[in-house]
C-alpha cells in the first residue's frame, strides 16, 4: 500500500556545521512539501546553511515501511527516531529508505 507523506512537515534552517544532535535547539515552522527553502530570499540563493525537515508519525501496524523521496537537493541524511536510516548524495534524484 502506498500513502502520500507530504502533510505535517516542519522546517528549520541552521548554520553550516550544525548536526542532528543540535536539532532540539532549532525553531521549526510548518511547511508544505514539496518545499525549497533557498528560494525565500532571492538575494541569498547560494547561502551556506543547512536545512532540517522533521515529521512526527506513528505507525499503526507491524509491516515494513519504505520511504520514497522523489527528489531532495543533495547531501540528504534521513533519521528515524534519532538514528540514521539512510542518505542520498545526489541532487534531485529519487531514492528510498527502508525504515
N, CA, C and O atoms as a GROMACS GRO file, in nm:
protein
  396
    1UNK      N    1   0.083  -0.118   0.000
    1UNK     CA    2   0.000   0.000   0.000
    1UNK      C    3   0.088   0.125   0.000
    1UNK      O    4   0.187   0.132   0.073
    2UNK      N    5   0.053   0.222  -0.082
    2UNK     CA    6   0.126   0.348  -0.086
    2UNK      C    7   0.044   0.456  -0.017
    2UNK      O    8  -0.078   0.462  -0.032
    3UNK      N    9   0.112   0.542   0.058
    3UNK     CA   10   0.047   0.652   0.128
    3UNK      C   11   0.126   0.780   0.101
    3UNK      O   12   0.248   0.782   0.118
    4UNK      N   13   0.057   0.885   0.061
    4UNK     CA   14   0.123   1.014   0.041
    4UNK      C   15   0.168   1.067   0.178
    4UNK      O   16   0.092   1.064   0.274
    5UNK      N   17   0.290   1.114   0.185
    5UNK     CA   18   0.354   1.150   0.312
    5UNK      C   19   0.389   1.299   0.316
    5UNK      O   20   0.479   1.338   0.391
    6UNK      N   21   0.320   1.383   0.239
    6UNK     CA   22   0.357   1.524   0.223
    6UNK      C   23   0.306   1.615   0.334
    6UNK      O   24   0.360   1.724   0.352
    7UNK      N   25   0.206   1.577   0.408
    7UNK     CA   26   0.148   1.666   0.509
    7UNK      C   27   0.219   1.651   0.644
    7UNK      O   28   0.275   1.546   0.675
    8UNK      N   29   0.215   1.759   0.724
    8UNK     CA   30   0.262   1.753   0.861
    8UNK      C   31   0.412   1.771   0.880
    8UNK      O   32   0.466   1.729   0.982
    9UNK      N   33   0.480   1.832   0.786
    9UNK     CA   34   0.624   1.854   0.797
    9UNK      C   35   0.655   1.991   0.857
    9UNK      O   36   0.575   2.084   0.846
   10UNK      N   37   0.770   2.002   0.920
   10UNK     CA   38   0.821   2.129   0.974
   10UNK      C   39   0.964   2.147   0.924
   10UNK      O   40   1.031   2.050   0.890
   11UNK      N   41   1.008   2.272   0.920
   11UNK     CA   42   1.141   2.305   0.867
   11UNK      C   43   1.212   2.403   0.959
   11UNK      O   44   1.150   2.489   1.020
   12UNK      N   45   1.345   2.389   0.968
   12UNK     CA   46   1.430   2.486   1.038
   12UNK      C   47   1.560   2.499   0.961
   12UNK      O   48   1.614   2.401   0.911
   13UNK      N   49   1.610   2.621   0.952
   13UNK     CA   50   1.738   2.648   0.889
   13UNK      C   51   1.842   2.665   0.999
   13UNK      O   52   1.814   2.720   1.105
   14UNK      N   53   1.964   2.617   0.972
   14UNK     CA   54   2.070   2.622   1.072
   14UNK      C   55   2.203   2.658   1.005
   14UNK      O   56   2.218   2.647   0.884
   15UNK      N   57   2.296   2.701   1.085
   15UNK     CA   58   2.429   2.736   1.036
   15UNK      C   59   2.503   2.611   0.989
   15UNK      O   60   2.479   2.501   1.040
   16UNK      N   61   2.591   2.628   0.893
   16UNK     CA   62   2.674   2.517   0.847
   16UNK      C   63   2.751   2.461   0.966
   16UNK      O   64   2.803   2.536   1.048
   17UNK      N   65   2.758   2.329   0.974
   17UNK     CA   66   2.825   2.264   1.086
   17UNK      C   67   2.730   2.211   1.190
   17UNK      O   68   2.767   2.127   1.272
   18UNK      N   69   2.605   2.259   1.187
   18UNK     CA   70   2.504   2.208   1.279
   18UNK      C   71   2.476   2.063   1.241
   18UNK      O   72   2.472   2.030   1.122
   19UNK      N   73   2.458   1.977   1.337
   19UNK     CA   74   2.428   1.838   1.304
   19UNK      C   75   2.301   1.793   1.376
   19UNK      O   76   2.237   1.870   1.447
   20UNK      N   77   2.266   1.668   1.356
   20UNK     CA   78   2.139   1.619   1.408
   20UNK      C   79   2.129   1.631   1.560
   20UNK      O   80   2.019   1.646   1.613
   21UNK      N   81   2.241   1.625   1.629
   21UNK     CA   82   2.236   1.636   1.775
   21UNK      C   83   2.191   1.774   1.821
   21UNK      O   84   2.150   1.790   1.937
   22UNK      N   85   2.196   1.875   1.733
   22UNK     CA   86   2.154   2.011   1.766
   22UNK      C   87   2.007   2.037   1.731
   22UNK      O   88   1.959   2.148   1.752
   23UNK      N   89   1.938   1.939   1.680
   23UNK     CA   90   1.803   1.962   1.626
   23UNK      C   91   1.704   2.013   1.731
   23UNK      O   92   1.614   2.090   1.698
   24UNK      N   93   1.719   1.974   1.855
   24UNK     CA   94   1.626   2.017   1.959
   24UNK      C   95   1.639   2.166   1.991
   24UNK      O   96   1.549   2.224   2.052
   25UNK      N   97   1.748   2.228   1.951
   25UNK     CA   98   1.771   2.371   1.976
   25UNK      C   99   1.715   2.460   1.866
   25UNK      O  100   1.716   2.582   1.880
   26UNK      N  101   1.668   2.401   1.756
   26UNK     CA  102   1.621   2.477   1.641
   26UNK      C  103   1.474   2.514   1.654
   26UNK      O  104   1.398   2.446   1.722
   27UNK      N  105   1.436   2.620   1.587
   27UNK     CA  106   1.298   2.665   1.585
   27UNK      C  107   1.234   2.621   1.452
   27UNK      O  108   1.269   2.673   1.346
   28UNK      N  109   1.143   2.526   1.458
   28UNK     CA  110   1.080   2.470   1.340
   28UNK      C  111   0.949   2.541   1.309
   28UNK      O  112   0.876   2.582   1.399
   29UNK      N  113   0.919   2.554   1.179
   29UNK     CA  114   0.793   2.612   1.132
   29UNK      C  115   0.728   2.515   1.035
   29UNK      O  116   0.798   2.445   0.962
   30UNK      N  117   0.594   2.508   1.034
   30UNK     CA  118   0.526   2.419   0.941
   30UNK      C  119   0.555   2.458   0.796
   30UNK      O  120   0.565   2.576   0.763
   31UNK      N  121   0.567   2.357   0.709
   31UNK     CA  122   0.586   2.381   0.566
   31UNK      C  123   0.503   2.281   0.486
   31UNK      O  124   0.467   2.174   0.535
   32UNK      N  125   0.474   2.319   0.363
   32UNK     CA  126   0.411   2.229   0.268
   32UNK      C  127   0.520   2.164   0.185
   32UNK      O  128   0.615   2.231   0.143
   33UNK      N  129   0.508   2.036   0.161
   33UNK     CA  130   0.602   1.961   0.079
   33UNK      C  131   0.538   1.940  -0.057
   33UNK      O  132   0.421   1.903  -0.062
   34UNK      N  133   0.607   1.962  -0.168
   34UNK     CA  134   0.750   1.994  -0.179
   34UNK      C  135   0.779   2.136  -0.132
   34UNK      O  136   0.694   2.225  -0.138
   35UNK      N  137   0.901   2.156  -0.084
   35UNK     CA  138   0.944   2.283  -0.025
   35UNK      C  139   1.089   2.309  -0.064
   35UNK      O  140   1.172   2.218  -0.060
   36UNK      N  141   1.118   2.431  -0.103
   36UNK     CA  142   1.255   2.469  -0.139
   36UNK      C  143   1.292   2.591  -0.057
   36UNK      O  144   1.253   2.703  -0.090
   37UNK      N  145   1.367   2.571   0.049
   37UNK     CA  146   1.395   2.679   0.143
   37UNK      C  147   1.494   2.782   0.090
   37UNK      O  148   1.504   2.891   0.147
   38UNK      N  149   1.565   2.753  -0.016
   38UNK     CA  150   1.661   2.851  -0.070
   38UNK      C  151   1.595   2.961  -0.152
   38UNK      O  152   1.659   3.062  -0.179
   39UNK      N  153   1.470   2.944  -0.192
   39UNK     CA  154   1.408   3.044  -0.278
   39UNK      C  155   1.339   3.158  -0.204
   39UNK      O  156   1.288   3.251  -0.267
   40UNK      N  157   1.337   3.155  -0.071
   40UNK     CA  158   1.264   3.257   0.004
   40UNK      C  159   1.335   3.392   0.008
   40UNK      O  160   1.270   3.494   0.030
   41UNK      N  161   1.464   3.395  -0.012
   41UNK     CA  162   1.539   3.521  -0.015
   41UNK      C  163   1.621   3.522  -0.144
   41UNK      O  164   1.727   3.460  -0.152
   42UNK      N  165   1.571   3.595  -0.244
   42UNK     CA  166   1.637   3.594  -0.375
   42UNK      C  167   1.776   3.658  -0.372
   42UNK      O  168   1.852   3.643  -0.467
   43UNK      N  169   1.810   3.729  -0.264
   43UNK     CA  170   1.944   3.786  -0.250
   43UNK      C  171   2.043   3.686  -0.194
   43UNK      O  172   2.164   3.712  -0.191
   44UNK      N  173   1.994   3.571  -0.149
   44UNK     CA  174   2.082   3.472  -0.087
   44UNK      C  175   2.056   3.333  -0.143
   44UNK      O  176   2.044   3.236  -0.068
   45UNK      N  177   2.046   3.324  -0.275
   45UNK     CA  178   2.013   3.196  -0.337
   45UNK      C  179   2.120   3.090  -0.314
   45UNK      O  180   2.090   2.970  -0.316
   46UNK      N  181   2.244   3.131  -0.292
   46UNK     CA  182   2.352   3.035  -0.273
   46UNK      C  183   2.409   3.044  -0.133
   46UNK      O  184   2.528   3.021  -0.111
   47UNK      N  185   2.324   3.077  -0.040
   47UNK     CA  186   2.362   3.089   0.100
   47UNK      C  187   2.415   2.955   0.153
   47UNK      O  188   2.367   2.849   0.114
   48UNK      N  189   2.513   2.963   0.240
   48UNK     CA  190   2.569   2.843   0.302
   48UNK      C  191   2.500   2.820   0.436
   48UNK      O  192   2.525   2.891   0.533
   49UNK      N  193   2.413   2.721   0.439
   49UNK     CA  194   2.344   2.684   0.562
   49UNK      C  195   2.288   2.544   0.544
   49UNK      O  196   2.290   2.489   0.434
   50UNK      N  197   2.238   2.488   0.651
   50UNK     CA  198   2.178   2.355   0.648
   50UNK      C  199   2.028   2.368   0.670
   50UNK      O  200   1.983   2.457   0.742
   51UNK      N  201   1.952   2.282   0.609
   51UNK     CA  202   1.808   2.278   0.630
   51UNK      C  203   1.769   2.147   0.693
   51UNK      O  204   1.816   2.041   0.652
   52UNK      N  205   1.682   2.153   0.793
   52UNK     CA  206   1.632   2.033   0.861
   52UNK      C  207   1.481   2.026   0.846
   52UNK      O  208   1.411   2.124   0.871
   53UNK      N  209   1.432   1.912   0.806
   53UNK     CA  210   1.289   1.885   0.799
   53UNK      C  211   1.258   1.775   0.900
   53UNK      O  212   1.338   1.684   0.921
   54UNK      N  213   1.141   1.786   0.962
   54UNK     CA  214   1.102   1.679   1.054
   54UNK      C  215   0.952   1.654   1.043
   54UNK      O  216   0.874   1.742   1.007
   55UNK      N  217   0.916   1.531   1.076
   55UNK     CA  218   0.776   1.491   1.074
   55UNK      C  219   0.756   1.390   1.187
   55UNK      O  220   0.836   1.299   1.206
   56UNK      N  221   0.650   1.408   1.260
   56UNK     CA  222   0.614   1.314   1.366
   56UNK      C  223   0.503   1.225   1.310
   56UNK      O  224   0.399   1.274   1.265
   57UNK      N  225   0.527   1.095   1.313
   57UNK     CA  226   0.436   1.000   1.254
   57UNK      C  227   0.438   0.873   1.337
   57UNK      O  228   0.545   0.828   1.379
   58UNK      N  229   0.322   0.815   1.361
   58UNK     CA  230   0.314   0.689   1.434
   58UNK      C  231   0.259   0.581   1.342
   58UNK      O  232   0.154   0.597   1.280
   59UNK      N  233   0.331   0.475   1.335
   59UNK     CA  234   0.289   0.362   1.253
   59UNK      C  235   0.188   0.280   1.330
   59UNK      O  236   0.205   0.257   1.450
   60UNK      N  237   0.084   0.235   1.263
   60UNK     CA  238  -0.023   0.163   1.332
   60UNK      C  239  -0.018   0.012   1.312
   60UNK      O  240  -0.102  -0.059   1.366
   61UNK      N  241   0.078  -0.039   1.235
   61UNK     CA  242   0.086  -0.183   1.215
   61UNK      C  243   0.233  -0.227   1.214
   61UNK      O  244   0.323  -0.144   1.224
   62UNK      N  245   0.255  -0.355   1.201
   62UNK     CA  246   0.392  -0.409   1.211
   62UNK      C  247   0.455  -0.436   1.075
   62UNK      O  248   0.560  -0.500   1.068
   63UNK      N  249   0.393  -0.389   0.968
   63UNK     CA  250   0.450  -0.411   0.835
   63UNK      C  251   0.576  -0.326   0.816
   63UNK      O  252   0.594  -0.224   0.883
   64UNK      N  253   0.661  -0.370   0.725
   64UNK     CA  254   0.779  -0.290   0.695
   64UNK      C  255   0.736  -0.163   0.621
   64UNK      O  256   0.634  -0.161   0.552
   65UNK      N  257   0.815  -0.059   0.637
   65UNK     CA  258   0.783   0.070   0.576
   65UNK      C  259   0.904   0.118   0.498
   65UNK      O  260   1.018   0.111   0.546
   66UNK      N  261   0.878   0.167   0.379
   66UNK     CA  262   0.983   0.222   0.295
   66UNK      C  263   0.942   0.364   0.257
   66UNK      O  264   0.833   0.385   0.204
   67UNK      N  265   1.029   0.460   0.284
   67UNK     CA  266   1.004   0.599   0.245
   67UNK      C  267   1.064   0.621   0.107
   67UNK      O  268   1.180   0.588   0.082
   68UNK      N  269   0.984   0.678   0.018
   68UNK     CA  270   1.029   0.707  -0.118
   68UNK      C  271   1.034   0.858  -0.134
   68UNK      O  272   0.932   0.926  -0.119
   69UNK      N  273   1.149   0.910  -0.166
   69UNK     CA  274   1.168   1.053  -0.188
   69UNK      C  275   1.181   1.076  -0.338
   69UNK      O  276   1.267   1.018  -0.403
   70UNK      N  277   1.095   1.162  -0.392
   70UNK     CA  278   1.100   1.189  -0.536
   70UNK      C  279   1.218   1.277  -0.572
   70UNK      O  280   1.265   1.274  -0.686
   71UNK      N  281   1.266   1.355  -0.479
   71UNK     CA  282   1.381   1.439  -0.507
   71UNK      C  283   1.415   1.527  -0.388
   71UNK      O  284   1.330   1.596  -0.333
   72UNK      N  285   1.541   1.523  -0.349
   72UNK     CA  286   1.595   1.608  -0.243
   72UNK      C  287   1.721   1.668  -0.302
   72UNK      O  288   1.795   1.600  -0.372
   73UNK      N  289   1.747   1.796  -0.274
   73UNK     CA  290   1.854   1.864  -0.345
   73UNK      C  291   1.984   1.786  -0.344
   73UNK      O  292   2.024   1.734  -0.449
   74UNK      N  293   2.052   1.777  -0.234
   74UNK     CA  294   2.176   1.699  -0.227
   74UNK      C  295   2.219   1.682  -0.084
   74UNK      O  296   2.172   1.753   0.006
   75UNK      N  297   2.309   1.588  -0.062
   75UNK     CA  298   2.364   1.560   0.071
   75UNK      C  299   2.254   1.545   0.176
   75UNK      O  300   2.257   1.610   0.280
   76UNK      N  301   2.160   1.458   0.148
   76UNK     CA  302   2.047   1.434   0.237
   76UNK      C  303   2.076   1.315   0.328
   76UNK      O  304   2.121   1.211   0.282
   77UNK      N  305   2.050   1.332   0.457
   77UNK     CA  306   2.058   1.223   0.553
   77UNK      C  307   1.921   1.209   0.618
   77UNK      O  308   1.864   1.307   0.664
   78UNK      N  309   1.869   1.088   0.623
   78UNK     CA  310   1.738   1.060   0.681
   78UNK      C  311   1.758   0.994   0.816
   78UNK      O  312   1.829   0.894   0.828
   79UNK      N  313   1.694   1.051   0.919
   79UNK     CA  314   1.698   0.995   1.054
   79UNK      C  315   1.558   0.949   1.092
   79UNK      O  316   1.459   1.013   1.058
   80UNK      N  317   1.552   0.837   1.163
   80UNK     CA  318   1.426   0.786   1.216
   80UNK      C  319   1.449   0.755   1.363
   80UNK      O  320   1.536   0.676   1.398
   81UNK      N  321   1.371   0.819   1.448
   81UNK     CA  322   1.386   0.803   1.594
   81UNK      C  323   1.529   0.830   1.639
   81UNK      O  324   1.582   0.762   1.726
   82UNK      N  325   1.591   0.931   1.579
   82UNK     CA  326   1.724   0.973   1.620
   82UNK      C  327   1.839   0.892   1.564
   82UNK      O  328   1.955   0.920   1.594
   83UNK      N  329   1.808   0.792   1.481
   83UNK     CA  330   1.914   0.708   1.424
   83UNK      C  331   1.916   0.723   1.272
   83UNK      O  332   1.811   0.732   1.208
   84UNK      N  333   2.035   0.727   1.216
   84UNK     CA  334   2.048   0.742   1.072
   84UNK      C  335   1.990   0.620   1.001
   84UNK      O  336   2.030   0.507   1.028
   85UNK      N  337   1.895   0.645   0.909
   85UNK     CA  338   1.829   0.537   0.837
   85UNK      C  339   1.875   0.528   0.692
   85UNK      O  340   1.857   0.425   0.627
   86UNK      N  341   1.934   0.635   0.641
   86UNK     CA  342   1.979   0.635   0.503
   86UNK      C  343   2.029   0.771   0.462
   86UNK      O  344   2.018   0.868   0.538
   87UNK      N  345   2.085   0.777   0.342
   87UNK     CA  346   2.132   0.905   0.290
   87UNK      C  347   2.132   0.902   0.138
   87UNK      O  348   2.127   0.796   0.077
   88UNK      N  349   2.138   1.020   0.079
   88UNK     CA  350   2.146   1.034  -0.065
   88UNK      C  351   2.233   1.156  -0.094
   88UNK      O  352   2.206   1.265  -0.044
   89UNK      N  353   2.335   1.139  -0.174
   89UNK     CA  354   2.431   1.246  -0.202
   89UNK      C  355   2.408   1.314  -0.336
   89UNK      O  356   2.482   1.405  -0.372
   90UNK      N  357   2.306   1.270  -0.410
   90UNK     CA  358   2.287   1.321  -0.545
   90UNK      C  359   2.169   1.417  -0.550
   90UNK      O  360   2.066   1.390  -0.489
   91UNK      N  361   2.184   1.525  -0.621
   91UNK     CA  362   2.080   1.627  -0.628
   91UNK      C  363   1.960   1.587  -0.711
   91UNK      O  364   1.973   1.544  -0.825
   92UNK      N  365   1.844   1.603  -0.652
   92UNK     CA  366   1.714   1.587  -0.718
   92UNK      C  367   1.691   1.450  -0.780
   92UNK      O  368   1.611   1.438  -0.872
   93UNK      N  369   1.757   1.348  -0.732
   93UNK     CA  370   1.730   1.213  -0.780
   93UNK      C  371   1.643   1.142  -0.676
   93UNK      O  372   1.654   1.168  -0.556
   94UNK      N  373   1.558   1.053  -0.723
   94UNK     CA  374   1.472   0.980  -0.630
   94UNK      C  375   1.554   0.873  -0.557
   94UNK      O  376   1.655   0.823  -0.608
   95UNK      N  377   1.508   0.839  -0.436
   95UNK     CA  378   1.571   0.734  -0.359
   95UNK      C  379   1.473   0.682  -0.255
   95UNK      O  380   1.372   0.746  -0.226
   96UNK      N  381   1.504   0.565  -0.199
   96UNK     CA  382   1.420   0.503  -0.098
   96UNK      C  383   1.501   0.471   0.027
   96UNK      O  384   1.621   0.447   0.021
   97UNK      N  385   1.430   0.473   0.141
   97UNK     CA  386   1.492   0.437   0.269
   97UNK      C  387   1.397   0.338   0.337
   97UNK      O  388   1.280   0.369   0.359
   98UNK      N  389   1.448   0.221   0.369
   98UNK     CA  390   1.370   0.121   0.440
   98UNK      C  391   1.380   0.149   0.590
   98UNK      O  392   1.489   0.143   0.647
   99UNK      N  393   1.267   0.180   0.653
   99UNK     CA  394   1.272   0.213   0.796
   99UNK      C  395   1.208   0.104   0.878
   99UNK      O  396   1.203   0.114   1.001
   0.00000   0.00000   0.00000
